Amino acid sequence: MNIRNTTLADLSHVMEIYDYAKRFMQEHGNGNQWINGYPSTELIVREIEKGHSFVCEDEKGEIVGTFCYIEGIDHTYLRIYEGKWLNNEPYAVIHRMASNGKQKNVSSECLEWSFRKCNNIRVDTHRDNVVMQAILKKHGFMQCGIIYVDNGTERLAFHKVIDCQP
């Protein structure tokens, strides 16, 4: 799988993937996470312009997944409740990881790619998103507590650190 920066030419494909992901979440008991137009086209355009949006292409070059990857402080992660982060070292975050359902293991590819960039990654997800929670736990993420996103709703906070010592 090829992972590359999203371009504005990819925008319609990315938004179709998010529409598919919203339907998938609703069908699997998570109808409250991505609502009220979230993620908006404007948000994704800003992420593309900042270099934070990525797409996953299969061997034919079809876009089958997308995610946001940002290195640096996420203001919603500054306070964690009912727990603590594994460390206070520099970290990266992954947001809005989604696929179009046509290819297996897109999430695994996204996570592996991200860990090649940074060995200290934080992720959050909705309490009802048991599919994402299972993916994160399968890949060794630890549930560390609760954070609150900008709209005031809670998210379960996950963290994984890969020891890079020889």
NORPE-V401233 format. One record per backbone hydrogen bond with DSSP energy under -1.0 kcal/mol. NH is the residue of the N-H (numbers start at 1). CO is the residue of the C=O. If there is no record, write none. Layout:
nh:co
NH:CO
NH:CO
This chain:
nh:co
2:57
4:55
6:53
10:7
11:8
14:10
15:11
16:12
17:13
18:14
19:15
20:16
21:17
22:18
23:19
24:20
25:21
26:22
27:23
28:24
29:26
30:25
38:35
44:40
45:41
46:42
47:43
48:44
49:45
50:46
51:48
52:47
53:47
54:67
55:4
56:65
57:2
58:62
61:58
64:56
65:56
66:98
67:54
68:95
69:52
70:93
72:91
77:74
78:75
81:146
92:120
93:70
94:122
95:68
98:66
100:64
109:105
110:106
111:107
112:108
113:109
114:110
115:111
116:112
118:114
121:160
122:92
123:158
125:156
129:126
130:128
133:129
134:130
135:131
136:132
137:133
138:134
139:135
140:137
141:136
142:159
144:157
145:157
146:81
147:155
149:153
152:149
155:147
156:125
157:145
158:123
159:142
160:121
162:119
